[in-house]
Amino acid sequence: MRADKARNREIVLAAAGRLFDAANDPDEVSMDAVAAAAGVGKGTLFRGFGDRLGLVRALYEQRSAQEFAARPVGDDGDPAERALELLTRTWRFKERHRVLGLAFERAGHGSPYTNAGYDWWHAELAGLIAAARADAPAGFLAHALLAAVRSDLVEHLRGRPDTDVHAGLQDLVRSVFRDGKQR
């Protein structure tokens, strides 16, 4: 990547990040607003990211990579504990980047299941479930666990003091990782 193109990319991502952080709704952040905040033309955005989805994806992936590269999920230990750590960190990430998370999940043609990172998260959780319970429908259960950290649910439960998210995630993970014959 040329130096000026790389510089513009970082300027645009930083401007988009500030706008998403300040917004209350993903629809408040337009390509026009990002271009103006970054001090570049709209053509620069479209050449660099393709469309709004490309911009949202790039910013989400940048922030997600920073979050999980800084302290990767451990490779050792109990699969249920690793899954709980992954889900808890994902929930907290989505709380901190709530409007961006909503934009990213909505950007998958209305489905969070078609965004860029979903397959990776699903494979990670399915692998942990399969390691703990060889007979479990790991693929389905991984989808169910990921549904518990969707951005729209994080948004729905935001500011509700009657909801103990950590306890709920912990209980959900325990129920998935428990041998299905124990009822």
C-alpha positions in Angstrom: 0.0 0.0 0.0 1.3 3.4 -0.9 2.3 5.7 2.0 -0.4 8.3 1.2 -3.0 5.7 0.8 -2.1 4.1 4.2 -2.0 7.5 5.9 -5.5 8.3 4.4 -6.8 4.9 5.6 -5.7 5.6 9.2 -7.1 9.2 9.1 -10.4 7.9 7.8 -10.6 5.0 10.3 -9.8 7.4 13.2 -12.4 9.9 12.1 -15.0 7.2 11.6 -14.2 5.8 15.0 -14.7 9.2 16.7 -18.1 9.6 14.9 -19.3 6.1 15.9 -18.1 6.6 19.5 -20.1 9.9 19.7 -23.2 8.6 17.9 -26.4 7.2 19.5 -27.5 5.3 16.3 -25.5 3.8 13.5 -27.5 5.7 10.9 -26.1 9.0 12.3 -22.7 8.1 10.7 -22.8 8.7 7.0 -20.1 8.5 4.4 -20.4 12.3 4.0 -19.9 12.9 7.7 -16.8 10.6 7.8 -15.3 12.3 4.8 -15.8 15.7 6.3 -14.4 14.6 9.7 -11.4 13.0 8.0 -10.8 16.0 5.8 -10.9 13.9 2.6 -13.2 13.6 -0.4 -15.9 11.0 -0.5 -14.1 9.4 -3.4 -11.2 8.6 -1.1 -13.6 6.7 1.1 -15.1 4.7 -1.8 -11.7 4.0 -3.3 -10.3 2.9 0.1 -13.2 0.9 1.4 -15.6 0.3 -1.4 -18.8 1.3 0.5 -20.1 2.0 4.0 -20.1 -1.7 4.8 -16.4 -1.9 3.9 -15.6 1.1 6.1 -17.6 -0.3 9.0 -16.0 -3.7 8.6 -12.5 -2.2 8.5 -13.0 -0.2 11.7 -14.7 -3.1 13.5 -12.0 -5.5 12.5 -9.3 -3.0 13.5 -10.8 -2.5 16.9 -11.5 -6.2 17.4 -7.9 -7.1 16.5 -6.6 -4.5 18.9 -8.8 -5.9 21.7 -8.1 -9.5 21.3 -4.4 -9.2 20.2 -3.6 -7.2 23.3 -4.7 -10.2 25.5 -5.6 -13.2 23.4 -8.0 -15.8 24.8 -5.9 -18.5 26.5 -5.2 -21.8 24.7 -5.0 -23.9 27.9 -7.5 -24.6 30.6 -11.0 -25.7 30.8 -13.0 -25.2 27.5 -16.0 -23.8 29.4 -13.8 -21.2 31.1 -12.3 -20.3 27.8 -15.7 -20.0 26.2 -16.9 -17.8 29.1 -13.9 -15.6 28.8 -14.4 -15.2 25.1 -18.1 -14.4 25.5 -17.5 -12.0 28.4 -14.8 -10.1 26.5 -17.0 -10.0 23.4 -19.9 -8.5 25.5 -17.6 -5.9 27.0 -16.1 -5.0 23.6 -19.6 -4.5 22.2 -20.6 -2.4 25.2 -17.6 -0.1 24.6 -18.2 0.0 20.8 -22.0 -0.3 20.9 -22.9 1.9 17.9 -20.1 0.4 15.8 -21.2 -3.1 16.8 -24.8 -2.4 15.8 -23.6 -1.0 12.5 -21.4 -4.0 11.8 -24.0 -6.6 12.6 -26.7 -4.7 10.6 -24.4 -4.4 7.7 -24.5 -8.1 6.9 -27.6 -7.6 4.8 -29.6 -7.4 8.0 -28.0 -10.5 9.5 -25.1 -10.6 12.0 -24.4 -14.1 10.8 -22.9 -12.9 7.5 -20.4 -10.4 8.9 -16.7 -11.0 8.4 -15.8 -12.4 11.9 -18.8 -14.5 12.6 -17.4 -17.7 11.1 -14.2 -17.4 13.1 -16.0 -16.9 16.5 -18.4 -19.7 15.6 -15.5 -22.1 14.9 -13.7 -21.2 18.1 -16.7 -21.9 20.2 -17.8 -25.0 18.3 -14.2 -26.4 18.8 -14.4 -25.7 22.6 -17.8 -27.4 22.9 -16.6 -30.4 20.8 -13.5 -30.7 23.1 -15.7 -30.8 26.2 -18.6 -32.8 24.8 -17.9 -35.0 21.8 -21.5 -36.0 21.4 -22.9 -32.4 21.5 -24.3 -30.6 18.5 -21.4 -28.2 18.8 -22.2 -26.1 15.7 -25.7 -25.3 16.8 -24.7 -24.7 20.4 -21.9 -22.3 19.2 -24.6 -20.3 17.3 -26.8 -20.2 20.4 -23.9 -18.9 22.5 -23.1 -16.2 20.0 -26.7 -15.1 19.9 -26.2 -14.2 23.6 -23.6 -11.6 22.7 -25.3 -10.0 19.7 -25.0 -6.2 19.6 -28.8 -5.8 19.5 -29.1 -7.7 22.8 -26.2 -5.8 24.4 -28.0 -2.6 23.4 -31.4 -3.9 24.6 -30.0 -4.7 28.1 -27.8 -1.6 28.4 -28.4 0.3 31.6 -30.7 -2.3 33.1 -29.6 -2.8 36.7 -31.9 -5.9 37.1 -29.8 -7.8 34.6 -26.6 -9.5 35.8 -25.0 -10.2 32.4 -21.9 -12.0 33.8 -24.0 -14.3 35.9 -26.3 -15.0 32.9 -23.4 -15.7 30.6 -21.8 -18.0 33.2 -25.0 -19.9 33.7 -25.5 -20.2 29.9 -22.0 -21.5 29.3 -22.3 -24.0 32.1 -25.5 -25.4 30.7 -24.0 -25.8 27.3 -20.8 -27.4 28.5 -22.5 -29.8 30.9 -23.1 -33.3 29.7 -26.5 -33.3 28.1 -27.5 -36.4 30.0 -27.4 -34.6 33.3 -30.8 -33.0 33.7 
